[in-house]
Amino acid sequence: MAITRDCNVLVQDGFIAHLKLMQHAGAITYLMIFDIIVTAANGSGAADFFTMMLPSILFPVAMIAFLKFRYSETSKSNLRVDMAENELSRSAEFIVENVKLIIGFHHRPTAIETIVSRARELNEATFSRDMIDVVNSTFGPVLMSVIVCAYLFYSGGMIADKVVTVAQLLARLASLRQSTMAWNGAYLECLRIQSSVPALEHIVRYLNLPTDLERRMRMNRDRRAANQEK
């Protein structure tokens, strides 16, 4: 499974996700520079500048805290799915290799029951992981809505006091929406990267397992020495 599953997961959800994360980071940087220039050009105060920069402060802090809080449960769900896939593949491989013995000794019902049981465990583990993934992916849009609603509530008083116009408010809302969307995209890519950690651990573990290379080398040298003596 390290080649057929873990390598693909590590490339798709690990390496490629890092490239997309860099793309979202570039968009976030561009929007931050745009907000700074617009705020300076309008001659707004420090409070307005802090309000425009609030998503860039609040979103990463909340994102890191939520990822850390959910990391244990997410990792356990991914591990359960991996173990269920491994058990199903081992059972299928065992049945294929011993199919003649299973048919000859009339153990087909037992083999079918084993496969069905392993498939049921895999389905339950996958369903549990999908539920956790839905909860994790919903955090970003919810935080986006909270930030936009809070800014609307705050800017309503600014319009009443004629500090900003409706056009300026709509422009700021558009910029705020783009910023929160970029942060949400970065958050989703972080979730993908987090899901690839078990695959990385598996590959590192397999690469560091002991091999029989040294034993085979000694056997080859002993065979050569025995042939030279003859």
GROMACS elastic network, one bead per residue, 0.5 to 0.9 nm:
[ bonds ]
;  ai    aj funct       b0    kb
    1     4     6  0.50960   500
    1     5     6  0.52637   500
    1     6     6  0.65435   500
    1     7     6  0.87215   500
    1    85     6  0.86538   500
    1    86     6  0.72315   500
    1    89     6  0.85604   500
    2     5     6  0.57047   500
    2     7     6  0.61984   500
    2     8     6  0.88960   500
    2   199     6  0.78141   500
    2   202     6  0.70310   500
    2   203     6  0.62667   500
    2   206     6  0.78896   500
    3     6     6  0.59791   500
    3     7     6  0.53091   500
    3     8     6  0.74518   500
    3   203     6  0.86906   500
    4     7     6  0.67195   500
    4     8     6  0.68804   500
    5     8     6  0.55097   500
    5     9     6  0.61976   500
    5    10     6  0.86436   500
    5   199     6  0.80968   500
    6     9     6  0.50909   500
    6    10     6  0.59842   500
    6    11     6  0.85901   500
    6   196     6  0.82369   500
    6   198     6  0.83191   500
    6   200     6  0.72681   500
    6   202     6  0.73086   500
    6   203     6  0.69804   500
    7    10     6  0.51151   500
    7    11     6  0.62299   500
    7    12     6  0.85986   500
    7   199     6  0.72246   500
    7   200     6  0.81640   500
    7   203     6  0.75991   500
    8    11     6  0.52291   500
    8    12     6  0.59867   500
    8    13     6  0.81571   500
    8   199     6  0.89615   500
    9    12     6  0.52502   500
    9    13     6  0.54753   500
    9    14     6  0.70511   500
    9   195     6  0.85818   500
    9   196     6  0.61007   500
    9   199     6  0.66550   500
    9   200     6  0.87493   500
   10    13     6  0.55905   500
   10    15     6  0.66594   500
   10    16     6  0.87790   500
   10   193     6  0.84539   500
   10   196     6  0.54526   500
   10   197     6  0.78201   500
   10   198     6  0.89525   500
   10   199     6  0.60528   500
   10   200     6  0.63318   500
   11    14     6  0.53145   500
   11    16     6  0.62356   500
   11    17     6  0.83931   500
   11   196     6  0.85948   500
   12    15     6  0.62712   500
   12    16     6  0.53757   500
   12    17     6  0.67784   500
   12   192     6  0.87632   500
   12   196     6  0.85888   500
   13    16     6  0.62396   500
   13    17     6  0.53513   500
   13    18     6  0.82511   500
   13   189     6  0.81201   500
   13   191     6  0.88937   500
   13   192     6  0.51549   500
   13   193     6  0.55250   500
   13   194     6  0.83737   500
   13   195     6  0.71969   500
   13   196     6  0.56981   500
   14    17     6  0.53334   500
   14    18     6  0.63540   500
   14   192     6  0.69567   500
   14   194     6  0.80777   500
   14   195     6  0.82371   500
   14   196     6  0.56293   500
   14   197     6  0.79487   500
   14   200     6  0.86955   500
   15    18     6  0.52815   500
   15    19     6  0.68104   500
   15   193     6  0.81020   500
   16    19     6  0.51593   500
   16    20     6  0.65131   500
   16    21     6  0.86464   500
   17    20     6  0.50836   500
   17    21     6  0.60213   500
   17    22     6  0.86222   500
   17   189     6  0.56165   500
   17   190     6  0.77131   500
   17   192     6  0.66673   500
   17   193     6  0.63391   500
   18    22     6  0.62629   500
   18    23     6  0.87075   500
   18   189     6  0.73995   500
   18   190     6  0.82554   500
   18   193     6  0.73972   500
   19    22     6  0.51674   500
   19    23     6  0.64658   500
   19    24     6  0.89439   500
   20    24     6  0.63847   500
   20    25     6  0.86003   500
   20   185     6  0.86956   500
   20   186     6  0.79062   500
   20   189     6  0.70657   500
   21    24     6  0.51503   500
   21    25     6  0.61433   500
   21    26     6  0.86677   500
   21   185     6  0.77426   500
   21   186     6  0.53921   500
   21   187     6  0.84738   500
   21   188     6  0.88673   500
   21   189     6  0.59199   500
   21   190     6  0.74900   500
   22    26     6  0.62179   500
   22    27     6  0.87332   500
   22   186     6  0.83160   500
   23    26     6  0.51830   500
   23    27     6  0.64926   500
   23    28     6  0.88043   500
   23   186     6  0.85962   500
   24    27     6  0.50297   500
   24    28     6  0.61865   500
   24    29     6  0.86315   500
   24   182     6  0.56203   500
   24   183     6  0.72311   500
   24   185     6  0.65503   500
   24   186     6  0.56605   500
   25    28     6  0.50456   500
   25    29     6  0.61723   500
   25    30     6  0.86117   500
   25   182     6  0.77067   500
   25   183     6  0.80855   500
   25   186     6  0.71393   500
   26    29     6  0.51263   500
   26    30     6  0.61982   500
   26    31     6  0.86865   500
   27    30     6  0.51063   500
   27    31     6  0.62153   500
   27    32     6  0.86275   500
   27   178     6  0.88631   500
   27   179     6  0.79685   500
   27   182     6  0.65260   500
   28    31     6  0.51737   500
   28    32     6  0.61500   500
   28    33     6  0.86854   500
   28    56     6  0.81554   500
   28   178     6  0.86293   500
   28   179     6  0.61596   500
   28   180     6  0.87578   500
   28   182     6  0.60474   500
   28   183     6  0.70306   500
   29    32     6  0.51295   500
   29    33     6  0.62791   500
   29    34     6  0.86083   500
   30    33     6  0.52447   500
   30    34     6  0.61983   500
   30    35     6  0.87333   500
   31    35     6  0.61246   500
   31    36     6  0.85922   500
   31   175     6  0.72740   500
   31   176     6  0.87604   500
   31   178     6  0.77763   500
   31   179     6  0.63188   500
   32    35     6  0.51366   500
   32    36     6  0.62401   500
   32    37     6  0.87002   500
   32    52     6  0.86995   500
   32    53     6  0.73533   500
   32    56     6  0.77948   500
   32   179     6  0.79792   500
   33    36     6  0.51184   500
   33    37     6  0.62234   500
   33    38     6  0.86307   500
   34    37     6  0.52045   500
   34    38     6  0.61193   500
   34    39     6  0.85187   500
   34   175     6  0.86145   500
   35    38     6  0.51503   500
   35    39     6  0.59755   500
   35    40     6  0.84666   500
   35    49     6  0.82193   500
   35    52     6  0.68331   500
   35    53     6  0.77638   500
   35   172     6  0.84597   500
   35   175     6  0.76568   500
   36    39     6  0.52331   500
   36    40     6  0.61264   500
   36    41     6  0.85386   500
   36    49     6  0.74252   500
   36    52     6  0.83814   500
   36    53     6  0.83816   500
   37    40     6  0.51759   500
   37    41     6  0.60157   500
   37    42     6  0.86155   500
   38    41     6  0.50664   500
   38    42     6  0.61581   500
   38    43     6  0.86079   500
   38    44     6  0.89630   500
   39    42     6  0.53141   500
   39    43     6  0.62973   500
   39    44     6  0.56432   500
   39    45     6  0.81802   500
   39    48     6  0.76828   500
   39    49     6  0.62297   500
   39    52     6  0.83156   500
   40    43     6  0.51751   500
   40    44     6  0.65264   500
   40    45     6  0.87094   500
   40    49     6  0.84296   500
   41    44     6  0.79219   500
   44    47     6  0.80257   500
   44    48     6  0.60601   500
   44    49     6  0.69045   500
   45    48     6  0.54640   500
   45    49     6  0.64006   500
   45    50     6  0.87707   500
   46    50     6  0.60777   500
   46    51     6  0.85328   500
   47    50     6  0.51326   500
   47    51     6  0.61840   500
   47    52     6  0.87832   500
   48    52     6  0.63313   500
   48    53     6  0.86923   500
   49    52     6  0.52336   500
   49    53     6  0.62876   500
   49    54     6  0.85845   500
   50    53     6  0.50488   500
   50    54     6  0.59164   500
   51    54     6  0.50976   500
   51    55     6  0.80330   500
   51   151     6  0.77604   500
   52    55     6  0.70911   500
   52    56     6  0.83722   500
   52   151     6  0.88454   500
   52   172     6  0.80284   500
   52   176     6  0.74936   500
   53    56     6  0.54622   500
   53    57     6  0.66571   500
   53    58     6  0.88341   500
   54    57     6  0.51287   500
   54    58     6  0.58411   500
   54    59     6  0.81611   500
   54   147     6  0.86352   500
   55    58     6  0.50670   500
   55    59     6  0.54278   500
   55    60     6  0.82422   500
   55   144     6  0.87077   500
   55   147     6  0.69799   500
   55   176     6  0.77673   500
   55   179     6  0.74889   500
   55   180     6  0.68492   500
   55   183     6  0.85723   500
   56    59     6  0.58613   500
   56    60     6  0.67712   500
   56    61     6  0.88948   500
   56   179     6  0.78550   500
   56   180     6  0.83057   500
   56   183     6  0.80276   500
   57    60     6  0.61658   500
   57    61     6  0.65441   500
   57    62     6  0.88236   500
   58    61     6  0.53839   500
   58    62     6  0.60454   500
   58    63     6  0.83921   500
   58   147     6  0.87560   500
   59    62     6  0.52761   500
   59    63     6  0.58637   500
   59    64     6  0.85581   500
   59   140     6  0.85791   500
   59   143     6  0.75584   500
   59   144     6  0.84031   500
   59   147     6  0.88518   500
   59   180     6  0.78763   500
   59   183     6  0.69097   500
   59   184     6  0.84705   500
   60    64     6  0.59891   500
   60    65     6  0.84124   500
   60   183     6  0.76836   500
   60   187     6  0.83962   500
   61    64     6  0.53932   500
   61    65     6  0.61928   500
   61    66     6  0.86078   500
   62    65     6  0.51245   500
   62    66     6  0.60225   500
   62    67     6  0.85225   500
   62   143     6  0.85319   500
   63    66     6  0.52138   500
   63    67     6  0.60885   500
   63    68     6  0.85448   500
   63   139     6  0.83958   500
   63   140     6  0.78727   500
   63   187     6  0.67597   500
   64    67     6  0.51559   500
   64    68     6  0.61020   500
   64    69     6  0.85066   500
   64   187     6  0.89101   500
   65    68     6  0.52143   500
   65    69     6  0.60935   500
   65    70     6  0.86780   500
   66    70     6  0.60947   500
   66    71     6  0.83033   500
   66   136     6  0.84506   500
   66   139     6  0.83097   500
   67    70     6  0.52282   500
   67    71     6  0.56905   500
   67   136     6  0.81974   500
   67   190     6  0.85572   500
   67   191     6  0.78526   500
   67   194     6  0.86145   500
   68    71     6  0.51331   500
   68    72     6  0.78417   500
   69    72     6  0.72964   500
   69    73     6  0.84672   500
   70    73     6  0.55808   500
   70    74     6  0.60129   500
   70    75     6  0.85126   500
   70   132     6  0.89180   500
   70   136     6  0.78225   500
   71    74     6  0.51648   500
   71    75     6  0.59505   500
   71    76     6  0.85143   500
   71   194     6  0.79643   500
   72    75     6  0.52714   500
   72    76     6  0.62031   500
   72    77     6  0.87310   500
   73    76     6  0.51615   500
   73    77     6  0.62605   500
   73    78     6  0.87300   500
   73   132     6  0.80428   500
   74    77     6  0.52270   500
   74    78     6  0.63045   500
   74    79     6  0.86164   500
   74   129     6  0.73383   500
   74   132     6  0.67052   500
   74   133     6  0.77481   500
   74   136     6  0.88077   500
   74   194     6  0.86145   500
   74   195     6  0.77590   500
   75    78     6  0.51495   500
   75    79     6  0.60774   500
   75    80     6  0.86336   500
   75   194     6  0.82793   500
   75   195     6  0.73280   500
   75   197     6  0.82630   500
   75   198     6  0.72815   500
   76    80     6  0.61603   500
   76    81     6  0.87168   500
   76   129     6  0.88431   500
   77    80     6  0.51238   500
   77    81     6  0.63934   500
   77    82     6  0.87507   500
   77   125     6  0.69157   500
   77   126     6  0.80628   500
   77   128     6  0.68508   500
   77   129     6  0.51303   500
   77   130     6  0.88951   500
   77   132     6  0.78845   500
   78    81     6  0.51905   500
   78    82     6  0.62660   500
   78    83     6  0.87084   500
   78   125     6  0.82922   500
   78   126     6  0.83654   500
   78   129     6  0.64915   500
   78   195     6  0.72318   500
   78   198     6  0.73572   500
   79    82     6  0.50502   500
   79    83     6  0.61369   500
   79    84     6  0.85268   500
   79   198     6  0.70397   500
   80    83     6  0.51772   500
   80    84     6  0.60923   500
   80    85     6  0.85900   500
   80   122     6  0.82718   500
   80   125     6  0.59760   500
   80   126     6  0.83071   500
   80   129     6  0.84955   500
   81    84     6  0.50892   500
   81    85     6  0.61394   500
   81    86     6  0.85858   500
   81   121     6  0.86410   500
   81   122     6  0.62392   500
   81   123     6  0.85569   500
   81   124     6  0.86772   500
   81   125     6  0.52150   500
   81   126     6  0.58788   500
   81   128     6  0.89633   500
   81   129     6  0.75449   500
   82    85     6  0.51298   500
   82    86     6  0.61685   500
   82    87     6  0.86782   500
   82   122     6  0.86641   500
   82   125     6  0.89358   500
   82   198     6  0.87341   500
   83    86     6  0.50277   500
   83    87     6  0.61695   500
   83    88     6  0.85948   500
   83   122     6  0.84784   500
   84    87     6  0.51539   500
   84    88     6  0.61688   500
   84    89     6  0.86184   500
   84   118     6  0.68583   500
   84   119     6  0.79719   500
   84   121     6  0.62683   500
   84   123     6  0.86890   500
   84   125     6  0.72883   500
   84   126     6  0.89773   500
   85    88     6  0.51378   500
   85    89     6  0.61359   500
   85    90     6  0.85640   500
   85   118     6  0.82520   500
   85   119     6  0.84184   500
   85   121     6  0.89529   500
   85   122     6  0.63190   500
   86    89     6  0.51827   500
   86    90     6  0.60938   500
   86    91     6  0.85741   500
   87    90     6  0.51128   500
   87    91     6  0.61121   500
   87    92     6  0.85599   500
   87   118     6  0.66683   500
   87   122     6  0.88482   500
   88    91     6  0.51922   500
   88    92     6  0.61428   500
   88    93     6  0.85407   500
   88   114     6  0.88323   500
   88   115     6  0.68180   500
   88   117     6  0.88468   500
   88   118     6  0.52517   500
   88   119     6  0.65253   500
   88   121     6  0.88646   500
   88   122     6  0.77373   500
   89    92     6  0.50960   500
   89    93     6  0.60184   500
   89    94     6  0.85089   500
   90    93     6  0.50589   500
   90    94     6  0.60452   500
   90    95     6  0.86003   500
   91    94     6  0.50917   500
   91    95     6  0.62068   500
   91    96     6  0.86449   500
   91   111     6  0.84829   500
   91   114     6  0.73493   500
   91   115     6  0.66546   500
   91   118     6  0.79088   500
   92    95     6  0.52039   500
   92    96     6  0.61966   500
   92    97     6  0.86544   500
   92   115     6  0.70231   500
   93    96     6  0.51892   500
   93    97     6  0.61661   500
   93    98     6  0.86094   500
   94    97     6  0.52658   500
   94    98     6  0.61479   500
   94    99     6  0.82084   500
   95    98     6  0.52034   500
   95    99     6  0.54001   500
   95   102     6  0.75901   500
   95   111     6  0.69676   500
   96    99     6  0.52233   500
   96   100     6  0.86420   500
   97   100     6  0.81498   500
   98   101     6  0.53962   500
   98   102     6  0.62057   500
   98   103     6  0.87188   500
   99   102     6  0.50369   500
   99   103     6  0.61306   500
   99   104     6  0.84229   500
   99   108     6  0.87619   500
  100   103     6  0.51959   500
  100   104     6  0.59044   500
  100   105     6  0.85204   500
  101   105     6  0.59781   500
  101   106     6  0.82574   500
  101   107     6  0.82400   500
  102   105     6  0.54496   500
  102   106     6  0.59452   500
  102   108     6  0.59624   500
  102   110     6  0.88625   500
  102   111     6  0.76570   500
  103   106     6  0.50509   500
  103   107     6  0.62150   500
  103   108     6  0.61253   500
  104   107     6  0.78109   500
  105   108     6  0.83966   500
  106   109     6  0.77827   500
  106   110     6  0.87947   500
  107   110     6  0.53074   500
  107   111     6  0.63121   500
  107   112     6  0.87158   500
  108   111     6  0.50515   500
  108   112     6  0.60898   500
  108   113     6  0.85023   500
  109   112     6  0.50930   500
  109   113     6  0.60304   500
  109   114     6  0.85486   500
  110   113     6  0.50734   500
  110   114     6  0.61603   500
  110   115     6  0.87387   500
  111   114     6  0.50892   500
  111   115     6  0.63263   500
  111   116     6  0.86363   500
  112   115     6  0.52144   500
  112   116     6  0.61037   500
  112   117     6  0.84838   500
  113   116     6  0.51124   500
  113   117     6  0.59939   500
  113   118     6  0.85769   500
  114   117     6  0.51189   500
  114   118     6  0.61865   500
  114   119     6  0.85632   500
  115   118     6  0.51418   500
  115   119     6  0.60526   500
  115   120     6  0.85137   500
  116   119     6  0.50587   500
  116   120     6  0.60549   500
  116   121     6  0.86282   500
  117   120     6  0.50906   500
  117   121     6  0.62808   500
  117   122     6  0.86851   500
  118   121     6  0.51319   500
  118   122     6  0.62466   500
  118   123     6  0.86945   500
  119   122     6  0.50275   500
  119   123     6  0.61689   500
  119   124     6  0.86440   500
  120   123     6  0.50826   500
  120   124     6  0.61890   500
  120   125     6  0.85881   500
  121   124     6  0.51834   500
  121   125     6  0.61390   500
  121   126     6  0.85251   500
  122   125     6  0.51252   500
  122   126     6  0.59936   500
  122   127     6  0.84760   500
  123   126     6  0.50764   500
  123   127     6  0.60214   500
  123   128     6  0.85476   500
  124   127     6  0.51144   500
  124   128     6  0.61835   500
  124   129     6  0.86258   500
  125   128     6  0.51383   500
  125   129     6  0.61691   500
  125   130     6  0.86043   500
  126   129     6  0.50704   500
  126   130     6  0.60672   500
  126   131     6  0.86208   500
  127   130     6  0.51008   500
  127   131     6  0.62759   500
  127   132     6  0.87768   500
  128   131     6  0.52233   500
  128   132     6  0.64619   500
  128   133     6  0.87519   500
  129   132     6  0.51298   500
  129   133     6  0.61474   500
  129   134     6  0.86687   500
  130   134     6  0.61409   500
  130   135     6  0.86713   500
  131   134     6  0.51695   500
  131   135     6  0.64127   500
  131   136     6  0.87136   500
  132   135     6  0.51610   500
  132   136     6  0.61770   500
  132   137     6  0.86394   500
  133   136     6  0.50086   500
  133   137     6  0.60231   500
  133   138     6  0.84869   500
  133   191     6  0.85682   500
  134   137     6  0.52035   500
  134   138     6  0.60951   500
  134   139     6  0.89193   500
  135   138     6  0.52380   500
  135   139     6  0.67507   500
  136   139     6  0.56708   500
  136   140     6  0.80219   500
  136   188     6  0.87245   500
  136   191     6  0.78029   500
  137   140     6  0.62974   500
  137   141     6  0.78890   500
  137   187     6  0.83237   500
  137   188     6  0.65825   500
  137   191     6  0.78221   500
  138   141     6  0.57393   500
  138   142     6  0.63215   500
  138   143     6  0.87210   500
  139   142     6  0.52449   500
  139   143     6  0.61303   500
  139   144     6  0.85972   500
  139   184     6  0.88566   500
  140   143     6  0.52024   500
  140   144     6  0.61588   500
  140   145     6  0.87561   500
  140   180     6  0.86266   500
  140   181     6  0.87228   500
  140   183     6  0.80813   500
  140   184     6  0.52087   500
  140   185     6  0.84327   500
  140   187     6  0.68880   500
  140   188     6  0.78474   500
  141   145     6  0.62234   500
  141   146     6  0.86531   500
  141   180     6  0.86200   500
  141   181     6  0.83106   500
  141   184     6  0.69264   500
  142   145     6  0.51859   500
  142   146     6  0.62803   500
  142   147     6  0.87516   500
  143   146     6  0.50331   500
  143   147     6  0.62026   500
  143   148     6  0.86511   500
  143   180     6  0.85693   500
  143   184     6  0.87370   500
  144   147     6  0.52870   500
  144   148     6  0.62533   500
  144   149     6  0.85727   500
  144   177     6  0.78979   500
  144   180     6  0.57307   500
  144   181     6  0.75260   500
  144   183     6  0.88158   500
  144   184     6  0.76450   500
  145   148     6  0.52167   500
  145   149     6  0.59825   500
  145   150     6  0.84200   500
  145   180     6  0.89829   500
  146   149     6  0.52079   500
  146   150     6  0.60137   500
  146   151     6  0.85711   500
  147   150     6  0.51395   500
  147   151     6  0.61871   500
  147   152     6  0.86484   500
  147   176     6  0.87180   500
  147   180     6  0.82427   500
  148   151     6  0.51285   500
  148   152     6  0.61702   500
  148   153     6  0.86339   500
  148   173     6  0.74893   500
  148   176     6  0.72841   500
  148   177     6  0.73643   500
  148   180     6  0.85873   500
  149   152     6  0.50311   500
  149   153     6  0.61590   500
  149   154     6  0.85647   500
  150   153     6  0.51000   500
  150   154     6  0.61498   500
  150   155     6  0.85667   500
  151   155     6  0.58938   500
  151   156     6  0.84113   500
  151   173     6  0.82387   500
  151   176     6  0.89353   500
  152   155     6  0.51465   500
  152   156     6  0.60183   500
  152   169     6  0.86360   500
  152   173     6  0.81991   500
  153   156     6  0.54205   500
  153   157     6  0.74497   500
  154   157     6  0.60706   500
  154   158     6  0.71601   500
  155   159     6  0.63322   500
  155   160     6  0.86664   500
  155   164     6  0.82143   500
  155   169     6  0.73515   500
  156   159     6  0.52917   500
  156   160     6  0.63904   500
  156   161     6  0.87490   500
  157   161     6  0.61439   500
  157   162     6  0.84752   500
  157   163     6  0.86647   500
  158   161     6  0.50616   500
  158   162     6  0.60311   500
  158   163     6  0.51242   500
  158   164     6  0.60378   500
  158   165     6  0.84969   500
  159   163     6  0.59230   500
  159   164     6  0.54498   500
  159   165     6  0.61043   500
  159   166     6  0.70172   500
  159   169     6  0.82140   500
  160   163     6  0.77137   500
  160   164     6  0.86902   500
  161   164     6  0.80328   500
  162   165     6  0.66210   500
  164   167     6  0.81977   500
  164   168     6  0.61498   500
  164   169     6  0.67545   500
  165   168     6  0.52182   500
  165   169     6  0.62622   500
  165   170     6  0.87470   500
  166   170     6  0.62023   500
  166   171     6  0.86318   500
  167   170     6  0.51598   500
  167   171     6  0.62313   500
  167   172     6  0.86320   500
  168   171     6  0.50713   500
  168   172     6  0.61365   500
  168   173     6  0.85270   500
  169   172     6  0.51037   500
  169   173     6  0.60760   500
  169   174     6  0.86135   500
  170   174     6  0.61826   500
  170   175     6  0.86639   500
  171   174     6  0.51301   500
  171   175     6  0.63166   500
  171   176     6  0.85656   500
  172   175     6  0.50347   500
  172   176     6  0.59519   500
  172   177     6  0.84414   500
  173   177     6  0.59635   500
  173   178     6  0.85612   500
  174   177     6  0.50947   500
  174   178     6  0.62925   500
  174   179     6  0.86379   500
  175   178     6  0.51808   500
  175   179     6  0.61717   500
  175   180     6  0.86710   500
  176   179     6  0.50444   500
  176   180     6  0.61289   500
  176   181     6  0.84890   500
  177   180     6  0.52150   500
  177   181     6  0.60492   500
  177   182     6  0.85768   500
  178   181     6  0.50786   500
  178   182     6  0.61750   500
  178   183     6  0.86707   500
  179   182     6  0.51651   500
  179   183     6  0.62837   500
  179   184     6  0.86086   500
  180   183     6  0.50027   500
  180   184     6  0.60233   500
  180   185     6  0.85467   500
  181   185     6  0.61470   500
  181   186     6  0.86184   500
  182   185     6  0.50688   500
  182   186     6  0.62686   500
  182   187     6  0.86144   500
  183   186     6  0.50182   500
  183   187     6  0.61253   500
  183   188     6  0.87060   500
  184   188     6  0.62287   500
  184   189     6  0.86556   500
  185   188     6  0.51579   500
  185   189     6  0.63157   500
  185   190     6  0.86470   500
  186   189     6  0.51471   500
  186   190     6  0.62178   500
  186   191     6  0.87475   500
  187   191     6  0.63636   500
  187   192     6  0.88381   500
  188   191     6  0.50140   500
  188   192     6  0.64538   500
  188   193     6  0.87655   500
  189   193     6  0.62327   500
  189   194     6  0.85371   500
  190   194     6  0.60464   500
  190   195     6  0.85855   500
  191   195     6  0.62122   500
  191   196     6  0.88245   500
  192   195     6  0.51065   500
  192   196     6  0.65300   500
  193   196     6  0.52384   500
  193   197     6  0.68702   500
  194   197     6  0.55261   500
  194   198     6  0.83959   500
  195   198     6  0.68997   500
  195   199     6  0.81248   500
  196   199     6  0.53398   500
  196   200     6  0.64049   500
  196   201     6  0.88378   500
  197   200     6  0.50571   500
  197   201     6  0.62252   500
  197   202     6  0.86979   500
  198   202     6  0.61802   500
  198   203     6  0.86922   500
  199   202     6  0.50841   500
  199   203     6  0.62523   500
  199   204     6  0.86258   500
  200   203     6  0.52160   500
  200   204     6  0.61202   500
  200   205     6  0.84821   500
  201   204     6  0.52124   500
  201   205     6  0.60463   500
  201   206     6  0.86009   500
  202   205     6  0.51055   500
  202   206     6  0.61389   500
  202   207     6  0.86006   500
  203   206     6  0.51080   500
  203   207     6  0.60872   500
  203   208     6  0.86113   500
  204   207     6  0.51684   500
  204   208     6  0.62695   500
  204   209     6  0.88086   500
  205   208     6  0.52598   500
  205   209     6  0.63203   500
  206   209     6  0.53061   500
  206   210     6  0.88433   500
  207   210     6  0.85001   500
  208   211     6  0.87682   500
  210   213     6  0.87559   500
  211   214     6  0.75678   500
  211   215     6  0.85548   500
  212   215     6  0.52360   500
  212   216     6  0.60947   500
  212   217     6  0.85123   500
  213   216     6  0.51828   500
  213   217     6  0.60562   500
  213   218     6  0.86938   500
  214   218     6  0.62765   500
  214   219     6  0.86609   500
  215   218     6  0.51876   500
  215   219     6  0.62424   500
  215   220     6  0.86335   500
  216   220     6  0.60787   500
  216   221     6  0.85980   500
  217   220     6  0.50931   500
  217   221     6  0.62398   500
  217   222     6  0.86306   500
  218   221     6  0.50870   500
  218   222     6  0.61122   500
  218   223     6  0.85424   500
  219   222     6  0.50691   500
  219   223     6  0.61108   500
  219   224     6  0.86304   500
  220   223     6  0.50682   500
  220   224     6  0.62393   500
  220   225     6  0.86279   500
  221   224     6  0.50755   500
  221   225     6  0.61124   500
  221   226     6  0.85420   500
  222   225     6  0.50337   500
  222   226     6  0.60731   500
  222   227     6  0.85949   500
  223   226     6  0.50748   500
  223   227     6  0.61994   500
  223   228     6  0.86725   500
  224   227     6  0.50889   500
  224   228     6  0.62085   500
  224   229     6  0.87194   500
  225   228     6  0.51365   500
  225   229     6  0.63287   500
  225   230     6  0.88649   500
  226   229     6  0.52230   500
  226   230     6  0.65653   500
  227   230     6  0.52467   500
